[in-house]
Amino acid sequence: MSALVTAMAGAFGADRIKVDAPLAPLTTFKVGGPADVLFEPVNSDEMLRALQVARAAGAPVTMLGGGSNVLISDRGVRGLVIRPRGGDVNAVGDRLVRADAAITINGLVRWTINRGYAGLEAWAGTPGTVGGAIFGNAHWKKTNIGDLVESVRLLRPDGTLLQAPADRMEFDYDYSRLKRTGEIVLWVALRVTPGSDPAALRLVARESLAFRKQTQPLESPSAGCIFMNPDPAQDRIPDGMAPSAGALIDRAGLKGAVHAGARVSSTHANFFLNDGTATAADLKTLIEQCRSAVKERFGVTLRDEIICLGEF
Ligand SMILES: Cc1cc2nc3c(=O)[nH]c(=O)nc-3n(C[C@H](O)[C@H](O)[C@H](O)COP(=O)(O)OP(=O)(O)OC[C@H]3O[C@@H](n4cnc5c(N)ncnc54)[C@H](O)[C@@H]3O)c2cc1C
């Protein structure tokens, strides 16, 4: 670790890096241990340089966006955690917007609405950043973010750059090629429709926010859905049941179940909540309890939507 600290401090200055940096406050679950080294690059050049420095020091690299889909181990994350900050949104022609990885989805929604670009307004209220949304192909109702993507600027683990058109991103339910390749999102170009009335777009955004408030437990720290919904093509869903992870957990009798400071939400059984005292281990135990109960009761193996970082 000290080789990484020395190399990062040499490259960026000691004041730009944080050693043994608490990660829990940087996540929506508010649990987990520290990063060996945390670095917050403000542009692509810094991201590339940090990647090179970590490689030369033989340290693993983990990306962190808004921390809204991760469960970080109580033991933390080894090596370098890169959390991009800042960035811009720009119009490219009149039908594309380009957003840097660190831009929040909510910031992007506001930017497009204010300029009368339609396409992203219904995504209001989605936590996290553009980078995280592309990584897991974030979804809202029947749309995936990948459906709106024209291309993605990527940084490969070997430090080379690549512009991937949407059809090379392997977007699928909760999936993009980044889960396979370890590539880093630098920016994304998204398709929009110009010339819309901002007031009308704002109305759609407000409806989304209201729907979220009604259907999601937003009162306690969570990380959104823990499990992917089962796939009727490969999972045998019991007759008369929706292919929904939340419904299966509910029918297995675990809605509202508690383990130490971790709880299965009574509003939405695929949301797990931290009462303020939970550890990552508590949440993980409850996750595995639900997975086992659903497997035992219905024969369906729930797959993680949540990304676990660090050792469990
Ligand atoms: C209350 C609540 C509601 C939610 N509702 C939804 C919803 O409606 N739909 C939905 O899809 N999700 C939802 N989520 C989950 C979460 O908001 C999304 O998955 C979001 O896209 C994650 O983005 P992030 O920036 O927070 O990523 P993080 O949680 O920080 O990271 C997730 C993964 O992306 C990787 N990553 C982050 N940035 C980059 C980058 N630049 N390059 C490469 N990899 C990167 C990380 O390494 C990690 O593996 C919700 C979460 C909460 C807390």
PDBQT file of the ligand as one rigid body, heavy atoms in Angstrom, charges set to zero:
ROOT
HETATM    1  C1  LIG A 401     -33.392   5.043  -3.461  1.00  0.00    +0.000 C 
HETATM    2  C2  LIG A 401     -32.756   4.383  -4.672  1.00  0.00    +0.000 A 
HETATM    3  C3  LIG A 401     -33.494   4.213  -5.821  1.00  0.00    +0.000 A 
HETATM    4  C4  LIG A 401     -32.916   3.598  -6.954  1.00  0.00    +0.000 A 
HETATM    5  N1  LIG A 401     -33.668   3.471  -8.088  1.00  0.00    +0.000 NA
HETATM    6  C5  LIG A 401     -33.102   2.902  -9.183  1.00  0.00    +0.000 A 
HETATM    7  C6  LIG A 401     -33.843   2.776 -10.402  1.00  0.00    +0.000 A 
HETATM    8  O1  LIG A 401     -34.972   3.207 -10.520  1.00  0.00    +0.000 OA
HETATM    9  N2  LIG A 401     -33.250   2.159 -11.455  1.00  0.00    +0.000 N 
HETATM   10  C7  LIG A 401     -31.963   1.683 -11.374  1.00  0.00    +0.000 A 
HETATM   11  O2  LIG A 401     -31.471   1.138 -12.358  1.00  0.00    +0.000 OA
HETATM   12  N3  LIG A 401     -31.241   1.810 -10.250  1.00  0.00    +0.000 NA
HETATM   13  C8  LIG A 401     -31.772   2.410  -9.156  1.00  0.00    +0.000 A 
HETATM   14  N4  LIG A 401     -31.028   2.526  -8.018  1.00  0.00    +0.000 N 
HETATM   15  C9  LIG A 401     -29.645   2.023  -7.989  1.00  0.00    +0.000 C 
HETATM   16  C10 LIG A 401     -28.621   3.079  -8.452  1.00  0.00    +0.000 C 
HETATM   17  O3  LIG A 401     -29.154   4.352  -8.337  1.00  0.00    +0.000 OA
HETATM   18  C11 LIG A 401     -28.198   2.842  -9.892  1.00  0.00    +0.000 C 
HETATM   19  O4  LIG A 401     -27.725   1.535 -10.056  1.00  0.00    +0.000 OA
HETATM   20  C12 LIG A 401     -27.130   3.859 -10.328  1.00  0.00    +0.000 C 
HETATM   21  O5  LIG A 401     -27.030   3.834 -11.723  1.00  0.00    +0.000 OA
HETATM   22  C13 LIG A 401     -25.747   3.572  -9.725  1.00  0.00    +0.000 C 
HETATM   23  O6  LIG A 401     -24.899   4.657 -10.065  1.00  0.00    +0.000 OA
HETATM   24  P1  LIG A 401     -23.730   5.145  -9.096  1.00  0.00    +0.000 P 
HETATM   25  O7  LIG A 401     -23.018   6.261  -9.745  1.00  0.00    +0.000 OA
HETATM   26  O8  LIG A 401     -24.261   5.403  -7.738  1.00  0.00    +0.000 OA
HETATM   27  O9  LIG A 401     -22.809   3.854  -9.101  1.00  0.00    +0.000 OA
HETATM   28  P2  LIG A 401     -22.010   3.225  -7.871  1.00  0.00    +0.000 P 
HETATM   29  O10 LIG A 401     -22.988   2.639  -6.899  1.00  0.00    +0.000 OA
HETATM   30  O11 LIG A 401     -21.025   4.185  -7.344  1.00  0.00    +0.000 OA
HETATM   31  O12 LIG A 401     -21.250   2.054  -8.617  1.00  0.00    +0.000 OA
HETATM   32  C14 LIG A 401     -21.951   0.995  -9.216  1.00  0.00    +0.000 C 
HETATM   33  C15 LIG A 401     -20.979   0.243 -10.120  1.00  0.00    +0.000 C 
HETATM   34  O13 LIG A 401     -20.612   1.086 -11.206  1.00  0.00    +0.000 OA
HETATM   35  C16 LIG A 401     -19.200   1.158 -11.300  1.00  0.00    +0.000 C 
HETATM   36  N5  LIG A 401     -18.858   2.504 -11.808  1.00  0.00    +0.000 N 
HETATM   37  C17 LIG A 401     -19.182   3.699 -11.278  1.00  0.00    +0.000 A 
HETATM   38  N6  LIG A 401     -18.692   4.690 -12.034  1.00  0.00    +0.000 NA
HETATM   39  C18 LIG A 401     -18.041   4.110 -13.071  1.00  0.00    +0.000 A 
HETATM   40  C19 LIG A 401     -17.320   4.607 -14.194  1.00  0.00    +0.000 A 
HETATM   41  N7  LIG A 401     -17.139   5.909 -14.429  1.00  0.00    +0.000 N 
HETATM   42  N8  LIG A 401     -16.790   3.710 -15.058  1.00  0.00    +0.000 NA
HETATM   43  C20 LIG A 401     -16.939   2.378 -14.860  1.00  0.00    +0.000 A 
HETATM   44  N9  LIG A 401     -17.595   1.855 -13.801  1.00  0.00    +0.000 NA
HETATM   45  C21 LIG A 401     -18.154   2.715 -12.922  1.00  0.00    +0.000 A 
HETATM   46  C22 LIG A 401     -18.691   0.904  -9.889  1.00  0.00    +0.000 C 
HETATM   47  O14 LIG A 401     -17.361   0.393  -9.904  1.00  0.00    +0.000 OA
HETATM   48  C23 LIG A 401     -19.687  -0.135  -9.396  1.00  0.00    +0.000 C 
HETATM   49  O15 LIG A 401     -19.275  -1.430  -9.813  1.00  0.00    +0.000 OA
HETATM   50  C24 LIG A 401     -31.583   3.164  -6.899  1.00  0.00    +0.000 A 
HETATM   51  C25 LIG A 401     -30.821   3.361  -5.733  1.00  0.00    +0.000 A 
HETATM   52  C26 LIG A 401     -31.400   3.983  -4.624  1.00  0.00    +0.000 A 
HETATM   53  C27 LIG A 401     -30.556   4.215  -3.400  1.00  0.00    +0.000 C 
ENDROOT
TORSDOF 0
